[in-house]
Amino acid sequence: MQRPSAKIPYLLKAYRLSKLANDKQEMVFTAHSIAQVYLDRQQLQPATVWVKRLKANLLNHRDKSCNAWCSEMEEEIRERKATLQLTERLRE
């Protein structure tokens, strides 16, 4: 799919199905993909929600190397929010 926004419905369905199947690995990968799409689209609120889900899913995930994804995304969200706040202050 060319447009990231077209991916969201399919990723959401994949997440729901992996949750129903209790497939912890797929839940991690899908939550990461969803969060990344929202970050790429500059949508910080839904990205934050999905990074929190990713973090919760990682608690039960055996591969701890995926924790770096979550940390990087949390840092990216913090940086973007700080930039937005600075921009808003400069406009005032």
PENOR-V517722 format. One record per pair of residues at least 12 apart in sequence whose ideal C-beta (glycine too) atoms are under 7 Angstrom apart, sorted by the first residue. I is the first residue (numbers start at 1). GAP is how many residues later the second one is. Records with the same first field share a line. If there is no record, write none. Layout:
BEGIN
I->GAP  GAP
END
This chain:
BEGIN
4->33  36  37
5->36
7->30
8->26  29
11->19  22  23  26
12->22
14->16
15->12  15  16  19
18->12
24->33  36  37
25->36
27->30
28->26  29  30  33  38
31->19  22  23  26
32->22  37
34->16
35->12  15  16  19  38
38->12
39->34  37
44->33  36  37
47->30
48->29
51->19  22  23  26
54->15  16
55->15
58->12
END
